[in-house]
Amino acid sequence: MKQILILDDKDIRHLHFKKKFIGKALLTHVYTAKQCIEALNEFTFDAVYLDHDLRSEMEESGPDTGYEVAEWLSLHPDKKPKDIYIHSLNPDGRENMKKILPEAIEQPCFIF
């Protein structure tokens, strides 16, 4: 069964992913960039879903955003999951993450 890591600050989105992958994958849910990096460093995942903004408002790329995780993955290619997905409503954040993770796939973000 696939191991998937999901970074998002919204419980409702975590619930959406849970429903989407029920019976298809084992999910690990994290809410902060620090938690995500710790999980990626400690475990092996088949896929990771990255949100950019991890607080309520749209933010510039930097610490405590999904960009921090994307940057970390670019520096630790041995820890990169096979599939990387970006699901963010922040167009600048998505673009910045894609610049350092060009292999990442953009996914629609579910607005809740």
N, C-alpha and C positions, 0 to 999 in steps of 0.2 A: 504494500500500500504506500502511496506517495506521502512524503513528509513535506508539509507546506508551512511556511512562516508568514504571518500576516502582521504588518505594522500599520496601525490606524488608531487614532485617538477617540473614535466614536464606537460605543458599544453596539449601536444599531447596525453599523457596517460589519462588525465582527459577527453579529447574528446573521446577516445576509450571507457572509462567506460560509458560516456553519451550515446553513441550509443548502447553499450551492454545492458543497462538497460532502454532504452527508453520505456515508457509506463508500466514499470514493478516495478519501485522503484523511490523514491524521494532521490536525491543525494545531499550531502553536500560535497563540495570540499575544502580541505585545503592544504597548501603548507609547513607548518612548524610544528615541534613537539609541539611547544607552542600553535598554533592554534588548533591542534588536541586535545590536553589535555583539552583546554578550552571548545571545543565543547562536548567532552565526559563528562565533568563535568557538563555542563549545560543542555544537551539534552539526550534523550534515543534513541539509535540506535539498529536496528536489526542486523546489520553487520558493520564491519570496515575492510577496505583494507589498509594495512600498507606497505609502501616502507621503506627501510632502509636508503639509502643514499639520503639526501635531498639537496645536492649540486652536482655539475658535477662529482666529482671524488669519487671513492670508499673510504669509511672512516672506521675507527675503531668504534665499538659501543661506544656510549656515548652521551653526550649532543648534541642536535640539530640533532638527527637521529631518525629513527623509533624505535630504541632500547629504547630511552627515553620514548616513548609512551608505548611500551610493558612493561617496568619496572613499569610505573605508573599504568597500568591496573592490573599488578600482585599485586600491593599494594592497589588497590581499586576494589575488586571483585564485589562489588555492581554496579559498572559502566560498567562492561564488557558486550559488546553486545553478543548475543547468538552465532554468527558466527564471527570468527576472521580469516582473510586471510593475508598471507605475500606474497608480490610480489616484489622481489628484485633480481637484478642481482649479488649482493654481497653474495657469498656463506658463508663467515664467519659471515656476518651480519644476514643472514637468520638463521644460526645455533644458534647464540647467542640469537636471538629473540625467537626461538623455545624452548630453554632451560628454559626460564622464562614463556613462554606461550605454554606449551606442547599441549594444545588443538587446537592451531592455525593450519590452513591448508595452506600448501604452494601452491601457484598458479604460473603458468608461468608468467614471466615478459615480456611484449611486448617491443621489442627493436625498438625505433624510433629515 
